[in-house]
Amino acid sequence: MIRPLQSRPPCNTSRRVYHHFEMSSQFEEELRDLLRDFSAAVELQRFADPAKKPPIRPLLDKLDAVAARAPSDIHPRLRHYLEQKSYEKARLFLDGWESENQRGNCGRG
């Protein structure tokens, strides 16, 4: 089972829904790790000294490259998040926190 990140406690544990699927591929494992790195870098951007902020652009470029080679059999919702560059939603999905995702402006998820 995929465990949620320790740094994000649930607001209401009764709403938490875990996915019951195995990581289907090395692709999803690589994507999850990269999304976690990206999320951590974004968090550091918010609080770090301006001179010590980590670069975000290389992580975005790598995420775009990984998303572009997504296999055809990934979950449709994950594919949607990647196509829309909703990387935080994709991370929550892969970490089993799908219930924490808010509806986006596209109206589909």
HELIX and SHEET records of a PDB file:
HELIX    1   1 THR A   13  ARG A   15  5                                   3    
HELIX    2   2 GLN A   26  PHE A   47  1                                  22    
HELIX    3   3 PRO A   50  LYS A   52  5                                   3    
HELIX    4   4 ARG A   57  ALA A   68  1                                  12    
HELIX    5   5 PRO A   76  GLU A   83  1                                   8    
HELIX    6   6 TYR A   87  LEU A   94  1                                   8    
HELIX    7   7 GLU A   98  GLU A  100  5                                   3    
END                                                                             
